[in-house]
Amino acid sequence: MNIRQASLFFPLTSLLLATGFVVKPVLADHLNFTFYNESSKPIYALYVSAAHFRDWGSDILGTDTLGMGESTRITFPGQDNDSPCIYDIKAVFTDNSVSTGRYNLCAADYVTVR
């Protein structure tokens, strides 16, 4: 299994102001998680966005592809205890099919697509 590192770069404190989320105190790295591709197709685009955002933002894989059986560590620089917990994740496969889901990243250490 290959593990790659990807980071989301946006100010999480501003997300709290925009959403009004109330979260419990947790560790400062509570949003970081490992994303596993256990599907039968490579992923060419991966998006992670706070649940209230309508725009997915940038593809966090960039020019990389996440192959079958591979994983990547997603980190959130600048997160703090006031960062929201609920995020949407969208994986776009090389055949242009899509998998989406909503996750409480404060309670998840990993997310798997199958």
URLIN-V278227 format. One record per residue. N is the residue number from 1. RES is the residue in three letters. SS is DSSP state (2 for helix, 1 for strand, 0 for the rest). OMEGA is omega in whole degrees, 0 to 359 (none if undefined). NEAR is the number of other C-alpha atoms within 10 Angstrom. Layout:
# URLIN-V278227
{{N:RES:SS:OMEGA:NEAR} {N:RES:SS:OMEGA:NEAR}}
This chain:
# URLIN-V278227
{{1:MET:0:176:9} {2:ASN:0:176:11} {3:ILE:1:177:14} {4:ARG:1:180:15} {5:GLN:1:174:13} {6:ALA:1:180:16} {7:SER:1:175:14} {8:LEU:1:182:18} {9:PHE:0:170:13} {10:PHE:0:185:13} {11:PRO:0:183:14} {12:LEU:2:179:19} {13:THR:2:178:15} {14:SER:2:177:12} {15:LEU:2:179:17} {16:LEU:2:180:17} {17:LEU:2:183:12} {18:ALA:2:187:10} {19:THR:2:186:13} {20:GLY:0:177:9} {21:PHE:0:171:14} {22:VAL:0:181:11} {23:VAL:0:178:14} {24:LYS:0:177:11} {25:PRO:0:179:11} {26:VAL:0:177:13} {27:LEU:0:184:11} {28:ALA:0:178:15} {29:ASP:0:187:15} {30:HIS:0:181:20} {31:LEU:0:182:25} {32:ASN:0:181:20} {33:PHE:1:175:19} {34:THR:1:179:19} {35:PHE:1:182:23} {36:TYR:1:173:22} {37:ASN:1:177:21} {38:GLU:0:178:15} {39:SER:0:179:15} {40:SER:0:182:12} {41:LYS:0:174:17} {42:PRO:0:177:19} {43:ILE:1:179:25} {44:TYR:1:177:20} {45:ALA:1:180:21} {46:LEU:1:182:23} {47:TYR:1:176:18} {48:VAL:1:185:20} {49:SER:1:174:18} {50:ALA:1:189:21} {51:ALA:0:183:19} {52:HIS:0:181:14} {53:PHE:0:177:13} {54:ARG:0:181:8} {55:ASP:0:180:10} {56:TRP:0:183:15} {57:GLY:0:185:11} {58:SER:0:173:14} {59:ASP:0:184:17} {60:ILE:0:175:18} {61:LEU:0:182:18} {62:GLY:0:180:11} {63:THR:0:180:8} {64:ASP:0:173:13} {65:THR:0:178:15} {66:LEU:1:185:24} {67:GLY:0:177:20} {68:MET:0:180:17} {69:GLY:0:179:16} {70:GLU:0:177:18} {71:SER:1:176:21} {72:THR:1:178:19} {73:ARG:1:179:16} {74:ILE:1:179:19} {75:THR:1:182:18} {76:PHE:1:177:20} {77:PRO:0:177:16} {78:GLY:0:178:14} {79:GLN:0:175:20} {80:ASP:0:184:18} {81:ASN:0:179:18} {82:ASP:0:180:19} {83:SER:0:179:27} {84:PRO:0:183:27} {85:CYS:0:189:21} {86:ILE:1:182:18} {87:TYR:1:172:18} {88:ASP:1:179:18} {89:ILE:1:179:18} {90:LYS:1:175:18} {91:ALA:1:178:22} {92:VAL:1:183:18} {93:PHE:1:183:20} {94:THR:0:175:15} {95:ASP:0:180:10} {96:ASN:0:171:11} {97:SER:0:187:10} {98:VAL:1:172:13} {99:SER:1:179:14} {100:THR:1:176:14} {101:GLY:1:177:13} {102:ARG:1:186:14} {103:TYR:1:171:17} {104:ASN:1:184:14} {105:LEU:0:174:18} {106:CYS:0:182:21} {107:ALA:0:184:12} {108:ALA:0:173:14} {109:ASP:0:179:14} {110:TYR:1:173:16} {111:VAL:1:182:15} {112:THR:1:171:11} {113:VAL:1:181:15} {114:ARG:0:none:11}}
